[in-house]
Amino acid sequence: MNPSKKQFALIIGAVIILMLNFVSIFNWFGDLGGTGAHAEVYDELFTLYWSLGAAIGLGVYCYFIYLVTTSQEETEDEPQIGEKPLERGSTKVAFAITVVITLFLLVLSDVTFDSIDFFEKHEEYTTDESFTIKVTGYQYYWKYQYPNGIEYTSAGGEALRIPVDVPVVFEVTSGDVFHSFALPEHRIKIDALPSRANTGWILAEETGYYPIRCFELCGDDHAIMIGNLEVMEKSEFNVWYQSEGEGI
C-alpha cells in the first residue's frame, strides 16, 4: 500500500494531533498544583503511567505509519485441504513484544501497589505526635471531632486545623448518605459511608489554606458542600488546641 501525498499528510497530521493530546494532558496535570507527601507519590505514579502510555502510543503510531507506507508483494494464500497454513511475521518479534508488555505490567503493578500501601497503611508513617480526627459528612457540611473533645462543623465556615509536618489520621464516616472527603491539592480522597468508617492520613508539608470538597454526588446542594483545611505551625496549633480544649 502506497498512500498518496495527501493521504500521507492526513496520517501524519492525525498522529501529531494524538501526540499533542498526550502533551496537553501532562501540561494540564502539571498546572493543578499540589503539596504534601501524598501529592508527591500520586504525581510520580501519574507521570509513570503517562510516560509508559506515551511511549506505547508513539510506538503504535510509528508502526502504523510503517504499515501504510510500505508495499507488500501480493501472494496467493488460498487455504488448501491437507496443506499447513502459511506462517506470517516473526515469532521472535512476537516474543519480544510479549516480554516488553510483561515488564511494563510488572513495573506498573509494583509501583501501584506501593502507592496504595502508602495511602492506606497509615500505621507505618504515624509518629508520637500523630492523632486522629473524626470526620463525619452530612448534607451538606463536615463535622470535625478532635481527641481532646473539640467539635465543630464546616457549616459556619470554620477551617479544619492540623499542624504542619505531623502525620494526622482521618477517620471518615457519614451521618446520612454517601459522601467523599477530598483534599484535592494533597491528592487525598476518603469515602464517607454511613455503614462504616474509612481511614486515611495526611502529612502536610506547607502551611496555608487548602480546599476541602465532597467528591461524591450527595444531593441537590452537593456543590455547596465545601470547606477549608488550615495547616498551621506546630506552636500555633498547640496553642489553639489547648485553649479550645480547656473550654470543654
Secondary structure, DSSP 8 states (H G I E B T S, - for coil): ----HHHHHHHHHHHHHHHHHHHHHHHHHHTT---SHHHHHHHHHHHHHHHHHHHHHHHHHHHHHHHHHS----------TT------S-HHHHHHHHHHHHHHHHHHHHHHHHHHHHHH-GGGT--TT-EEEEEEEETTEEEEE-TTS-EEEGGGT--EEEETTS-EEEEEEESSS-EEEEEGGGTEEEEEBTTB-EEEEE---S-EEEEEEE-S--STTGGG-EEEEEEE-HHHHHHHHHHHHHT-
